[in-house]
Amino acid sequence: SSALGAGAAAGPLALVIGDVSLYHDLNGLLAAKMHGLQATIVLLNNNGGGIFSFLPQARHEGPFETLFGTPTGLSFSDAVGMYGGRHATPRTWDEFRRQVAESFEAGGLHVVEVRTSRAENVQMHRFLWERVSQEIAKFLEHKGMV
């Protein structure tokens, strides 16, 4: 809702949001419909609260899923249509880029839903953090700062 309000004042809007966040504020899309806003929403749908997968409690899979993962299994297509928007689910990066570009050209409300995996996301981030840490350590060692 806050982003749509800013979009109403400042013009075309691009928003990246997770599935749980969009679910909790789904009725905010009514503003886009009522005010004819131009908004492109990139929905990162990992079927739950992905940010919590980085916390230590994620190791306790059973209670974690219920209390923190909060998978909903929701399909957002019908909800977006209810507010007069267009929904797309790209399967490749080329499709993603095309659908986002087309959303800006067409105007109105568009939701481009990218389905991801919470487990793969955590694994990828941890790999990248380790690589960045290694490169920083090399740099500091090279500069005599370690």
C-alpha positions as CSV (number, residue, x, y, z in Angstrom):
1,S,0.0,0.0,0.0
2,S,2.8,2.4,0.8
3,A,4.5,1.8,-2.5
4,L,1.2,2.2,-4.4
5,G,0.7,5.5,-2.6
6,A,4.1,6.7,-3.6
7,G,3.4,5.5,-7.1
8,A,0.2,7.6,-7.1
9,A,2.2,10.7,-6.3
10,A,5.3,10.0,-8.4
11,G,4.2,8.1,-11.4
12,P,5.0,4.6,-12.7
13,L,5.9,2.2,-9.9
14,A,8.1,-0.9,-9.8
15,L,7.9,-2.9,-6.6
16,V,9.7,-6.1,-5.6
17,I,7.8,-7.9,-2.8
18,G,7.6,-11.4,-1.3
19,D,4.5,-13.6,-1.3
20,V,3.7,-13.4,2.4
21,S,4.0,-9.6,2.3
22,L,1.8,-9.3,-0.7
23,Y,-0.7,-11.7,0.8
24,H,-0.9,-9.6,4.0
25,D,-1.6,-6.4,2.0
26,L,-3.4,-7.8,-1.0
27,N,-6.3,-5.5,-0.7
28,G,-3.9,-2.6,-1.1
29,L,-4.1,-3.5,-4.8
30,L,-7.5,-1.9,-4.8
31,A,-5.8,1.5,-4.8
32,A,-4.2,0.6,-8.1
33,K,-7.6,-0.2,-9.5
34,M,-9.5,2.8,-8.1
35,H,-6.8,5.3,-9.1
36,G,-5.7,3.8,-12.4
37,L,-2.1,3.5,-11.2
38,Q,0.7,2.2,-13.4
39,A,2.4,-0.4,-11.2
40,T,4.6,-3.3,-12.0
41,I,5.0,-5.7,-9.0
42,V,7.6,-8.4,-9.1
43,L,6.4,-11.0,-6.8
44,L,9.1,-13.3,-5.4
45,N,7.0,-16.4,-4.4
46,N,9.0,-18.8,-2.3
47,N,5.8,-20.1,-0.6
48,G,6.6,-18.6,2.7
49,G,8.6,-16.3,4.8
50,G,12.0,-16.8,3.1
51,I,13.9,-14.3,5.3
52,F,13.4,-16.5,8.3
53,S,15.2,-19.4,6.6
54,F,18.5,-17.6,7.3
55,L,17.9,-17.7,11.1
56,P,19.2,-20.5,13.4
57,Q,15.7,-21.9,14.1
58,A,15.5,-23.0,10.4
59,R,17.4,-26.1,11.5
60,H,14.2,-27.3,13.3
61,E,12.2,-28.2,10.2
62,G,8.9,-29.3,11.7
63,P,8.1,-26.4,14.0
64,F,10.0,-24.0,11.8
65,E,7.7,-24.5,8.8
66,T,4.6,-23.9,10.9
67,L,5.9,-20.9,12.9
68,F,8.3,-19.2,10.5
69,G,8.1,-20.7,7.0
70,T,4.4,-20.1,6.9
71,P,3.8,-21.7,3.5
72,T,0.4,-20.7,2.1
73,G,0.3,-22.5,-1.3
74,L,-1.6,-19.5,-2.7
75,S,-2.1,-18.7,-6.3
76,F,-2.1,-15.0,-6.9
77,S,-3.4,-15.0,-10.5
78,D,-7.1,-14.8,-9.6
79,A,-6.5,-12.2,-6.9
80,V,-4.6,-9.9,-9.3
81,G,-7.4,-10.3,-11.9
82,M,-9.9,-9.4,-9.2
83,Y,-8.3,-6.0,-9.0
84,G,-8.2,-5.5,-12.8
85,G,-4.5,-6.4,-13.0
86,R,-2.6,-8.7,-15.3
87,H,-0.6,-11.6,-14.0
88,A,2.4,-13.4,-15.5
89,T,4.6,-16.3,-14.4
90,P,7.8,-16.3,-16.5
91,R,9.7,-19.5,-16.8
92,T,13.0,-18.1,-18.1
93,W,15.0,-14.9,-17.5
94,D,14.2,-13.9,-21.1
95,E,10.5,-14.2,-20.4
96,F,10.9,-12.3,-17.2
97,R,12.6,-9.4,-18.9
98,R,10.1,-9.3,-21.7
99,Q,7.1,-9.4,-19.3
100,V,8.5,-6.6,-17.2
101,A,9.3,-4.5,-20.2
102,E,5.8,-5.1,-21.6
103,S,4.2,-4.2,-18.3
104,F,5.8,-0.7,-18.4
105,E,4.6,-0.2,-22.0
106,A,1.0,-1.4,-21.4
107,G,0.4,0.6,-18.2
108,G,-2.0,-0.4,-15.5
109,L,-1.4,-3.0,-12.8
110,H,0.9,-5.9,-13.6
111,V,2.2,-8.7,-11.3
112,V,5.1,-10.7,-12.6
113,E,5.4,-13.7,-10.3
114,V,8.8,-15.4,-10.0
115,R,8.6,-18.7,-8.2
116,T,11.7,-19.6,-6.1
117,S,12.8,-22.1,-3.6
118,R,13.6,-21.0,0.0
119,A,16.1,-23.8,0.5
120,E,18.0,-23.0,-2.8
121,N,17.9,-19.3,-2.0
122,V,19.6,-19.8,1.4
123,Q,22.1,-22.2,-0.2
124,M,23.0,-19.7,-2.9
125,H,23.2,-16.7,-0.5
126,R,25.5,-18.7,1.9
127,F,27.8,-19.7,-1.0
128,L,28.0,-16.1,-2.2
129,W,28.6,-14.8,1.3
130,E,31.5,-17.3,1.7
131,R,33.0,-16.2,-1.6
132,V,32.7,-12.5,-0.8
133,S,34.3,-13.2,2.6
134,Q,37.2,-15.0,1.0
135,E,37.8,-12.2,-1.5
136,I,37.7,-9.6,1.3
137,A,40.2,-11.6,3.4
138,K,42.5,-11.9,0.3
139,F,42.3,-8.1,-0.2
140,L,43.0,-7.3,3.4
141,E,45.9,-9.7,3.5
142,H,47.3,-8.2,0.3
143,K,47.1,-4.7,1.8
144,G,48.8,-5.9,5.0
145,M,45.7,-5.2,7.1
146,V,45.3,-8.7,8.6
